[in-house]
């Protein structure tokens, strides 16, 4: 266990260094990727957003003020259970707001992105853009 923790700390040290300063043990001349994203380093993607279904949910909500559970399910071509689990994780992180109501006797669940969720998505996209730019520069 200590070995994997040490490896993780080494990686964190390496990725947190600036673009011009190589980490100890890293060959000089290797560059890290830096963008406008406020992450701990170039490898510090927001793992919560990086998962495909959650990125899809946030992306859909970023361009639509509100979406119903059914609309998200159809758009993302997923199951009720899969969408529920991923939406709940985003809700717990306060990236999305879930509002439940009734239309007559039919339950209705609607989602919207929160300001924190929009900021997190923007940081994630900035980070991905910087990775793409760095890869294309090679």
mmCIF file of the C-alpha atoms, coordinates in Angstrom:
data_MODEL
# 
_entry.id   MODEL 
# 
loop_
_atom_site.group_PDB 
_atom_site.id 
_atom_site.type_symbol 
_atom_site.label_atom_id 
_atom_site.label_alt_id 
_atom_site.label_comp_id 
_atom_site.label_asym_id 
_atom_site.label_entity_id 
_atom_site.label_seq_id 
_atom_site.pdbx_PDB_ins_code 
_atom_site.Cartn_x 
_atom_site.Cartn_y 
_atom_site.Cartn_z 
_atom_site.occupancy 
_atom_site.B_iso_or_equiv 
_atom_site.pdbx_formal_charge 
_atom_site.auth_seq_id 
_atom_site.auth_comp_id 
_atom_site.auth_asym_id 
_atom_site.auth_atom_id 
_atom_site.pdbx_PDB_model_num 
ATOM 1   C CA . UNK A 1 1   ? 0.000   0.000  0.000   1.00 0.00 ? 1   UNK A CA 1 
ATOM 2   C CA . UNK A 1 2   ? 2.749   2.476  0.875   1.00 0.00 ? 2   UNK A CA 1 
ATOM 3   C CA . UNK A 1 3   ? 4.286   1.827  -2.507  1.00 0.00 ? 3   UNK A CA 1 
ATOM 4   C CA . UNK A 1 4   ? 1.193   2.947  -4.429  1.00 0.00 ? 4   UNK A CA 1 
ATOM 5   C CA . UNK A 1 5   ? 0.810   5.991  -2.173  1.00 0.00 ? 5   UNK A CA 1 
ATOM 6   C CA . UNK A 1 6   ? 4.418   6.936  -2.812  1.00 0.00 ? 6   UNK A CA 1 
ATOM 7   C CA . UNK A 1 7   ? 3.899   6.554  -6.548  1.00 0.00 ? 7   UNK A CA 1 
ATOM 8   C CA . UNK A 1 8   ? 0.817   8.740  -6.331  1.00 0.00 ? 8   UNK A CA 1 
ATOM 9   C CA . UNK A 1 9   ? 2.734   11.405 -4.393  1.00 0.00 ? 9   UNK A CA 1 
ATOM 10  C CA . UNK A 1 10  ? 5.566   11.285 -6.924  1.00 0.00 ? 10  UNK A CA 1 
ATOM 11  C CA . UNK A 1 11  ? 3.061   11.775 -9.729  1.00 0.00 ? 11  UNK A CA 1 
ATOM 12  C CA . UNK A 1 12  ? 1.410   14.651 -7.882  1.00 0.00 ? 12  UNK A CA 1 
ATOM 13  C CA . UNK A 1 13  ? 4.798   16.296 -7.367  1.00 0.00 ? 13  UNK A CA 1 
ATOM 14  C CA . UNK A 1 14  ? 5.598   15.852 -11.045 1.00 0.00 ? 14  UNK A CA 1 
ATOM 15  C CA . UNK A 1 15  ? 2.344   17.221 -12.386 1.00 0.00 ? 15  UNK A CA 1 
ATOM 16  C CA . UNK A 1 16  ? 2.197   20.153 -9.998  1.00 0.00 ? 16  UNK A CA 1 
ATOM 17  C CA . UNK A 1 17  ? 5.468   21.604 -11.294 1.00 0.00 ? 17  UNK A CA 1 
ATOM 18  C CA . UNK A 1 18  ? 5.510   24.435 -13.758 1.00 0.00 ? 18  UNK A CA 1 
ATOM 19  C CA . UNK A 1 19  ? 5.872   24.102 -17.500 1.00 0.00 ? 19  UNK A CA 1 
ATOM 20  C CA . UNK A 1 20  ? 9.569   25.054 -17.377 1.00 0.00 ? 20  UNK A CA 1 
ATOM 21  C CA . UNK A 1 21  ? 10.667  23.142 -14.287 1.00 0.00 ? 21  UNK A CA 1 
ATOM 22  C CA . UNK A 1 22  ? 11.007  19.369 -14.729 1.00 0.00 ? 22  UNK A CA 1 
ATOM 23  C CA . UNK A 1 23  ? 10.195  17.150 -11.786 1.00 0.00 ? 23  UNK A CA 1 
ATOM 24  C CA . UNK A 1 24  ? 13.038  15.274 -10.120 1.00 0.00 ? 24  UNK A CA 1 
ATOM 25  C CA . UNK A 1 25  ? 13.910  12.174 -12.126 1.00 0.00 ? 25  UNK A CA 1 
ATOM 26  C CA . UNK A 1 26  ? 12.170  13.481 -15.262 1.00 0.00 ? 26  UNK A CA 1 
ATOM 27  C CA . UNK A 1 27  ? 14.323  14.079 -18.313 1.00 0.00 ? 27  UNK A CA 1 
ATOM 28  C CA . UNK A 1 28  ? 15.065  17.754 -18.936 1.00 0.00 ? 28  UNK A CA 1 
ATOM 29  C CA . UNK A 1 29  ? 13.210  19.128 -21.914 1.00 0.00 ? 29  UNK A CA 1 
ATOM 30  C CA . UNK A 1 30  ? 9.960   17.268 -21.185 1.00 0.00 ? 30  UNK A CA 1 
ATOM 31  C CA . UNK A 1 31  ? 7.064   19.645 -20.924 1.00 0.00 ? 31  UNK A CA 1 
ATOM 32  C CA . UNK A 1 32  ? 3.964   19.528 -18.837 1.00 0.00 ? 32  UNK A CA 1 
ATOM 33  C CA . UNK A 1 33  ? 0.668   20.776 -20.179 1.00 0.00 ? 33  UNK A CA 1 
ATOM 34  C CA . UNK A 1 34  ? -0.732  23.963 -18.751 1.00 0.00 ? 34  UNK A CA 1 
ATOM 35  C CA . UNK A 1 35  ? -3.974  25.656 -19.582 1.00 0.00 ? 35  UNK A CA 1 
ATOM 36  C CA . UNK A 1 36  ? -6.346  28.043 -17.936 1.00 0.00 ? 36  UNK A CA 1 
ATOM 37  C CA . UNK A 1 37  ? -7.854  25.248 -15.870 1.00 0.00 ? 37  UNK A CA 1 
ATOM 38  C CA . UNK A 1 38  ? -7.252  25.621 -12.149 1.00 0.00 ? 38  UNK A CA 1 
ATOM 39  C CA . UNK A 1 39  ? -6.214  22.061 -11.485 1.00 0.00 ? 39  UNK A CA 1 
ATOM 40  C CA . UNK A 1 40  ? -3.391  20.667 -9.404  1.00 0.00 ? 40  UNK A CA 1 
ATOM 41  C CA . UNK A 1 41  ? -1.464  19.849 -12.530 1.00 0.00 ? 41  UNK A CA 1 
ATOM 42  C CA . UNK A 1 42  ? -1.758  18.617 -16.068 1.00 0.00 ? 42  UNK A CA 1 
ATOM 43  C CA . UNK A 1 43  ? -2.907  15.138 -15.066 1.00 0.00 ? 43  UNK A CA 1 
ATOM 44  C CA . UNK A 1 44  ? -5.430  16.346 -12.501 1.00 0.00 ? 44  UNK A CA 1 
ATOM 45  C CA . UNK A 1 45  ? -8.609  16.003 -14.538 1.00 0.00 ? 45  UNK A CA 1 
ATOM 46  C CA . UNK A 1 46  ? -11.832 16.233 -12.584 1.00 0.00 ? 46  UNK A CA 1 
ATOM 47  C CA . UNK A 1 47  ? -12.474 12.484 -12.357 1.00 0.00 ? 47  UNK A CA 1 
ATOM 48  C CA . UNK A 1 48  ? -16.120 13.109 -11.516 1.00 0.00 ? 48  UNK A CA 1 
ATOM 49  C CA . UNK A 1 49  ? -16.683 14.848 -14.861 1.00 0.00 ? 49  UNK A CA 1 
ATOM 50  C CA . UNK A 1 50  ? -14.257 12.749 -16.897 1.00 0.00 ? 50  UNK A CA 1 
ATOM 51  C CA . UNK A 1 51  ? -16.581 9.716  -16.808 1.00 0.00 ? 51  UNK A CA 1 
ATOM 52  C CA . UNK A 1 52  ? -18.447 9.591  -20.126 1.00 0.00 ? 52  UNK A CA 1 
ATOM 53  C CA . UNK A 1 53  ? -22.037 9.560  -18.822 1.00 0.00 ? 53  UNK A CA 1 
ATOM 54  C CA . UNK A 1 54  ? -21.469 12.379 -16.323 1.00 0.00 ? 54  UNK A CA 1 
ATOM 55  C CA . UNK A 1 55  ? -19.719 14.487 -18.965 1.00 0.00 ? 55  UNK A CA 1 
ATOM 56  C CA . UNK A 1 56  ? -22.730 13.889 -21.205 1.00 0.00 ? 56  UNK A CA 1 
ATOM 57  C CA . UNK A 1 57  ? -25.154 14.975 -18.487 1.00 0.00 ? 57  UNK A CA 1 
ATOM 58  C CA . UNK A 1 58  ? -23.235 18.166 -17.715 1.00 0.00 ? 58  UNK A CA 1 
ATOM 59  C CA . UNK A 1 59  ? -22.759 18.979 -21.396 1.00 0.00 ? 59  UNK A CA 1 
ATOM 60  C CA . UNK A 1 60  ? -26.462 18.558 -22.113 1.00 0.00 ? 60  UNK A CA 1 
ATOM 61  C CA . UNK A 1 61  ? -27.400 20.711 -19.136 1.00 0.00 ? 61  UNK A CA 1 
ATOM 62  C CA . UNK A 1 62  ? -24.860 23.378 -20.098 1.00 0.00 ? 62  UNK A CA 1 
ATOM 63  C CA . UNK A 1 63  ? -26.732 24.039 -23.343 1.00 0.00 ? 63  UNK A CA 1 
ATOM 64  C CA . UNK A 1 64  ? -30.274 23.450 -22.036 1.00 0.00 ? 64  UNK A CA 1 
ATOM 65  C CA . UNK A 1 65  ? -31.633 25.422 -19.100 1.00 0.00 ? 65  UNK A CA 1 
ATOM 66  C CA . UNK A 1 66  ? -33.491 22.374 -17.755 1.00 0.00 ? 66  UNK A CA 1 
ATOM 67  C CA . UNK A 1 67  ? -33.942 18.797 -18.887 1.00 0.00 ? 67  UNK A CA 1 
ATOM 68  C CA . UNK A 1 68  ? -36.292 16.112 -17.727 1.00 0.00 ? 68  UNK A CA 1 
ATOM 69  C CA . UNK A 1 69  ? -35.062 12.691 -16.688 1.00 0.00 ? 69  UNK A CA 1 
ATOM 70  C CA . UNK A 1 70  ? -36.730 11.188 -19.755 1.00 0.00 ? 70  UNK A CA 1 
ATOM 71  C CA . UNK A 1 71  ? -35.140 13.684 -22.137 1.00 0.00 ? 71  UNK A CA 1 
ATOM 72  C CA . UNK A 1 72  ? -31.668 13.054 -20.670 1.00 0.00 ? 72  UNK A CA 1 
ATOM 73  C CA . UNK A 1 73  ? -32.230 9.302  -20.836 1.00 0.00 ? 73  UNK A CA 1 
ATOM 74  C CA . UNK A 1 74  ? -33.220 9.507  -24.506 1.00 0.00 ? 74  UNK A CA 1 
ATOM 75  C CA . UNK A 1 75  ? -30.423 11.891 -25.441 1.00 0.00 ? 75  UNK A CA 1 
ATOM 76  C CA . UNK A 1 76  ? -27.723 9.836  -23.710 1.00 0.00 ? 76  UNK A CA 1 
ATOM 77  C CA . UNK A 1 77  ? -29.220 6.488  -24.793 1.00 0.00 ? 77  UNK A CA 1 
ATOM 78  C CA . UNK A 1 78  ? -28.950 4.969  -21.333 1.00 0.00 ? 78  UNK A CA 1 
ATOM 79  C CA . UNK A 1 79  ? -31.048 3.130  -18.784 1.00 0.00 ? 79  UNK A CA 1 
ATOM 80  C CA . UNK A 1 80  ? -33.012 4.563  -15.873 1.00 0.00 ? 80  UNK A CA 1 
ATOM 81  C CA . UNK A 1 81  ? -30.619 3.034  -13.346 1.00 0.00 ? 81  UNK A CA 1 
ATOM 82  C CA . UNK A 1 82  ? -27.458 4.200  -15.083 1.00 0.00 ? 82  UNK A CA 1 
ATOM 83  C CA . UNK A 1 83  ? -28.729 7.761  -15.447 1.00 0.00 ? 83  UNK A CA 1 
ATOM 84  C CA . UNK A 1 84  ? -29.951 7.822  -11.833 1.00 0.00 ? 84  UNK A CA 1 
ATOM 85  C CA . UNK A 1 85  ? -26.591 6.725  -10.427 1.00 0.00 ? 85  UNK A CA 1 
ATOM 86  C CA . UNK A 1 86  ? -24.562 9.223  -12.439 1.00 0.00 ? 86  UNK A CA 1 
ATOM 87  C CA . UNK A 1 87  ? -26.990 12.098 -11.905 1.00 0.00 ? 87  UNK A CA 1 
ATOM 88  C CA . UNK A 1 88  ? -26.945 11.425 -8.160  1.00 0.00 ? 88  UNK A CA 1 
ATOM 89  C CA . UNK A 1 89  ? -23.133 11.658 -8.093  1.00 0.00 ? 89  UNK A CA 1 
ATOM 90  C CA . UNK A 1 90  ? -23.301 15.017 -9.858  1.00 0.00 ? 90  UNK A CA 1 
ATOM 91  C CA . UNK A 1 91  ? -26.031 16.148 -7.475  1.00 0.00 ? 91  UNK A CA 1 
ATOM 92  C CA . UNK A 1 92  ? -23.949 15.126 -4.431  1.00 0.00 ? 92  UNK A CA 1 
ATOM 93  C CA . UNK A 1 93  ? -21.037 17.171 -5.840  1.00 0.00 ? 93  UNK A CA 1 
ATOM 94  C CA . UNK A 1 94  ? -23.496 20.085 -6.235  1.00 0.00 ? 94  UNK A CA 1 
ATOM 95  C CA . UNK A 1 95  ? -22.830 20.205 -9.995  1.00 0.00 ? 95  UNK A CA 1 
ATOM 96  C CA . UNK A 1 96  ? -26.495 19.635 -10.851 1.00 0.00 ? 96  UNK A CA 1 
ATOM 97  C CA . UNK A 1 97  ? -29.777 20.446 -9.180  1.00 0.00 ? 97  UNK A CA 1 
ATOM 98  C CA . UNK A 1 98  ? -32.525 17.830 -9.190  1.00 0.00 ? 98  UNK A CA 1 
ATOM 99  C CA . UNK A 1 99  ? -36.112 19.006 -8.761  1.00 0.00 ? 99  UNK A CA 1 
ATOM 100 C CA . UNK A 1 100 ? -38.913 16.502 -8.318  1.00 0.00 ? 100 UNK A CA 1 
ATOM 101 C CA . UNK A 1 101 ? -42.550 17.397 -8.812  1.00 0.00 ? 101 UNK A CA 1 
ATOM 102 C CA . UNK A 1 102 ? -45.810 15.959 -10.088 1.00 0.00 ? 102 UNK A CA 1 
ATOM 103 C CA . UNK A 1 103 ? -47.790 16.699 -13.221 1.00 0.00 ? 103 UNK A CA 1 
ATOM 104 C CA . UNK A 1 104 ? -51.144 15.487 -12.083 1.00 0.00 ? 104 UNK A CA 1 
ATOM 105 C CA . UNK A 1 105 ? -50.296 12.071 -10.630 1.00 0.00 ? 105 UNK A CA 1 
ATOM 106 C CA . UNK A 1 106 ? -47.201 11.529 -12.775 1.00 0.00 ? 106 UNK A CA 1 
ATOM 107 C CA . UNK A 1 107 ? -43.847 12.169 -11.090 1.00 0.00 ? 107 UNK A CA 1 
ATOM 108 C CA . UNK A 1 108 ? -41.519 14.517 -12.953 1.00 0.00 ? 108 UNK A CA 1 
ATOM 109 C CA . UNK A 1 109 ? -37.773 14.874 -12.356 1.00 0.00 ? 109 UNK A CA 1 
ATOM 110 C CA . UNK A 1 110 ? -35.918 17.800 -13.892 1.00 0.00 ? 110 UNK A CA 1 
ATOM 111 C CA . UNK A 1 111 ? -32.227 18.626 -13.805 1.00 0.00 ? 111 UNK A CA 1 
ATOM 112 C CA . UNK A 1 112 ? -30.320 21.855 -14.241 1.00 0.00 ? 112 UNK A CA 1 
ATOM 113 C CA . UNK A 1 113 ? -26.639 22.707 -13.997 1.00 0.00 ? 113 UNK A CA 1 
ATOM 114 C CA . UNK A 1 114 ? -25.530 24.758 -10.981 1.00 0.00 ? 114 UNK A CA 1 
ATOM 115 C CA . UNK A 1 115 ? -23.031 27.626 -11.128 1.00 0.00 ? 115 UNK A CA 1 
ATOM 116 C CA . UNK A 1 116 ? -20.468 25.298 -9.485  1.00 0.00 ? 116 UNK A CA 1 
ATOM 117 C CA . UNK A 1 117 ? -21.192 22.647 -12.117 1.00 0.00 ? 117 UNK A CA 1 
ATOM 118 C CA . UNK A 1 118 ? -20.770 25.156 -14.933 1.00 0.00 ? 118 UNK A CA 1 
ATOM 119 C CA . UNK A 1 119 ? -17.424 26.326 -13.491 1.00 0.00 ? 119 UNK A CA 1 
ATOM 120 C CA . UNK A 1 120 ? -16.250 22.723 -13.086 1.00 0.00 ? 120 UNK A CA 1 
ATOM 121 C CA . UNK A 1 121 ? -17.234 21.916 -16.680 1.00 0.00 ? 121 UNK A CA 1 
ATOM 122 C CA . UNK A 1 122 ? -15.438 25.050 -17.957 1.00 0.00 ? 122 UNK A CA 1 
ATOM 123 C CA . UNK A 1 123 ? -12.270 24.058 -16.050 1.00 0.00 ? 123 UNK A CA 1 
ATOM 124 C CA . UNK A 1 124 ? -12.512 20.535 -17.434 1.00 0.00 ? 124 UNK A CA 1 
ATOM 125 C CA . UNK A 1 125 ? -12.948 21.777 -21.012 1.00 0.00 ? 125 UNK A CA 1 
ATOM 126 C CA . UNK A 1 126 ? -10.060 24.237 -20.617 1.00 0.00 ? 126 UNK A CA 1 
ATOM 127 C CA . UNK A 1 127 ? -7.902  21.398 -19.384 1.00 0.00 ? 127 UNK A CA 1 
ATOM 128 C CA . UNK A 1 128 ? -8.862  19.115 -22.262 1.00 0.00 ? 128 UNK A CA 1 
ATOM 129 C CA . UNK A 1 129 ? -8.206  21.931 -24.766 1.00 0.00 ? 129 UNK A CA 1 
ATOM 130 C CA . UNK A 1 130 ? -4.712  22.413 -23.324 1.00 0.00 ? 130 UNK A CA 1 
ATOM 131 C CA . UNK A 1 131 ? -4.027  18.687 -23.670 1.00 0.00 ? 131 UNK A CA 1 
ATOM 132 C CA . UNK A 1 132 ? -5.211  18.735 -27.278 1.00 0.00 ? 132 UNK A CA 1 
ATOM 133 C CA . UNK A 1 133 ? -3.096  21.815 -28.064 1.00 0.00 ? 133 UNK A CA 1 
ATOM 134 C CA . UNK A 1 134 ? -0.012  20.210 -26.528 1.00 0.00 ? 134 UNK A CA 1 
ATOM 135 C CA . UNK A 1 135 ? -0.561  16.999 -28.486 1.00 0.00 ? 135 UNK A CA 1 
ATOM 136 C CA . UNK A 1 136 ? -0.938  18.904 -31.753 1.00 0.00 ? 136 UNK A CA 1 
ATOM 137 C CA . UNK A 1 137 ? 2.215   20.929 -31.108 1.00 0.00 ? 137 UNK A CA 1 
ATOM 138 C CA . UNK A 1 138 ? 4.262   17.735 -31.225 1.00 0.00 ? 138 UNK A CA 1 
# 
